[in-house]
Amino acid sequence: MAEISCVRCGQVAPQLERPPLRNELGERVYRSICQRCWDQWLRQQTALINHYGLDVREKPAREMLMANMEAFLFRTGRPDEIDTSQQGKISW
């Protein structure tokens, strides 16, 4: 497995097997982000989807996730914060 110098964590680490998306951002992630940081993003993405109740079939939800992905992986702004202070206190 190839290794890269990850721009997020600054370590030399295993590279992703292939670009995670079929677009320019996916290629950028593939060239610049290690597997460990990508796995961290996937956990964050799942938390965002669950927290906001996102339907990823909708364009605004996908755009929000792409913006958060770029902010999270490349530190180009502030990703959305998830308020965990209410965890376990929400009733339907």
The 8 nearest C-alpha neighbors of each residue, nearest first, counted from 0:
[[1, 13, 2, 14, 16, 15, 12, 3],
 [2, 0, 14, 13, 3, 15, 12, 16],
 [1, 3, 13, 14, 12, 11, 0, 4],
 [4, 2, 11, 12, 14, 5, 13, 33],
 [3, 5, 11, 10, 9, 6, 12, 2],
 [4, 6, 32, 9, 33, 31, 7, 10],
 [5, 7, 9, 31, 8, 32, 4, 73],
 [8, 6, 5, 9, 72, 73, 32, 36],
 [9, 7, 10, 5, 6, 36, 33, 32],
 [10, 8, 5, 6, 7, 4, 11, 12],
 [11, 9, 8, 4, 5, 12, 6, 3],
 [10, 12, 4, 3, 5, 2, 9, 13],
 [11, 13, 2, 3, 33, 10, 14, 4],
 [14, 12, 2, 33, 34, 1, 3, 0],
 [15, 13, 33, 2, 34, 1, 3, 16],
 [14, 16, 34, 17, 29, 33, 13, 18],
 [15, 17, 14, 18, 0, 29, 1, 34],
 [18, 16, 15, 19, 29, 14, 26, 20],
 [17, 19, 29, 25, 26, 20, 28, 15],
 [18, 20, 25, 17, 21, 29, 28, 26],
 [21, 19, 25, 18, 22, 24, 26, 23],
 [22, 20, 25, 18, 19, 23, 26, 24],
 [21, 23, 25, 24, 20, 26, 18, 27],
 [22, 24, 26, 25, 27, 21, 20, 28],
 [25, 23, 27, 26, 22, 28, 20, 69],
 [26, 24, 20, 28, 18, 22, 19, 27],
 [27, 25, 29, 23, 24, 28, 18, 30],
 [26, 28, 24, 30, 25, 29, 31, 23],
 [29, 27, 25, 32, 31, 26, 30, 24],
 [28, 30, 18, 26, 27, 31, 15, 32],
 [29, 31, 27, 28, 26, 32, 3, 14],
 [30, 32, 28, 5, 29, 6, 27, 33],
 [33, 31, 5, 28, 29, 6, 30, 36],
 [34, 32, 14, 5, 35, 36, 13, 12],
 [33, 35, 37, 15, 36, 14, 13, 38],
 [36, 34, 38, 37, 33, 39, 12, 13],
 [37, 35, 39, 38, 33, 34, 40, 32],
 [38, 36, 40, 34, 39, 35, 33, 41],
 [37, 39, 41, 35, 40, 36, 34, 42],
 [40, 38, 36, 42, 37, 41, 43, 35],
 [39, 41, 43, 37, 38, 42, 44, 36],
 [40, 42, 44, 38, 43, 39, 45, 37],
 [41, 43, 45, 39, 40, 44, 46, 38],
 [44, 42, 40, 46, 41, 45, 47, 39],
 [45, 43, 41, 47, 46, 42, 40, 48],
 [46, 44, 48, 42, 47, 43, 49, 41],
 [45, 47, 43, 49, 44, 48, 50, 42],
 [48, 46, 50, 44, 45, 49, 51, 43],
 [49, 47, 53, 45, 52, 46, 51, 50],
 [48, 50, 52, 46, 47, 51, 45, 53],
 [51, 49, 47, 48, 52, 46, 81, 53],
 [50, 52, 53, 48, 49, 47, 46, 81],
 [53, 51, 49, 48, 50, 54, 47, 60],
 [54, 52, 48, 51, 60, 55, 49, 47],
 [53, 55, 56, 57, 60, 52, 48, 61],
 [56, 54, 57, 60, 61, 53, 58, 48],
 [55, 57, 54, 58, 61, 60, 53, 59],
 [58, 56, 55, 60, 59, 54, 61, 53],
 [57, 59, 61, 60, 62, 56, 55, 63],
 [60, 58, 62, 61, 57, 63, 55, 64],
 [61, 59, 63, 58, 62, 55, 57, 53],
 [62, 60, 64, 58, 63, 59, 55, 65],
 [63, 61, 59, 65, 64, 60, 58, 66],
 [62, 64, 60, 66, 61, 65, 59, 67],
 [63, 65, 67, 61, 62, 66, 68, 60],
 [66, 64, 68, 62, 67, 63, 61, 69],
 [67, 65, 63, 69, 68, 64, 62, 70],
 [68, 66, 78, 64, 70, 65, 69, 71],
 [69, 67, 65, 71, 66, 70, 72, 64],
 [68, 70, 66, 72, 67, 71, 73, 65],
 [69, 71, 75, 74, 67, 76, 78, 68],
 [72, 70, 68, 74, 69, 78, 67, 73],
 [73, 71, 69, 70, 74, 7, 68, 40],
 [72, 74, 75, 69, 70, 71, 7, 6],
 [75, 73, 70, 71, 76, 72, 69, 77],
 [76, 74, 70, 73, 69, 77, 71, 72],
 [77, 75, 70, 74, 78, 71, 69, 73],
 [76, 78, 70, 79, 75, 74, 71, 67],
 [77, 79, 67, 70, 71, 80, 76, 68],
 [80, 78, 77, 81, 67, 47, 70, 71],
 [79, 81, 78, 82, 77, 47, 83, 67],
 [80, 82, 83, 79, 50, 47, 46, 51],
 [83, 81, 84, 80, 85, 86, 50, 79],
 [82, 84, 86, 85, 81, 87, 80, 50],
 [83, 85, 82, 86, 88, 87, 81, 89],
 [86, 84, 88, 83, 87, 89, 82, 81],
 [87, 85, 83, 88, 84, 89, 82, 50],
 [86, 88, 89, 85, 90, 84, 83, 91],
 [89, 87, 85, 86, 90, 84, 91, 83],
 [90, 88, 87, 91, 85, 86, 84, 83],
 [89, 91, 88, 87, 86, 85, 50, 84],
 [90, 89, 88, 87, 86, 85, 52, 50]]
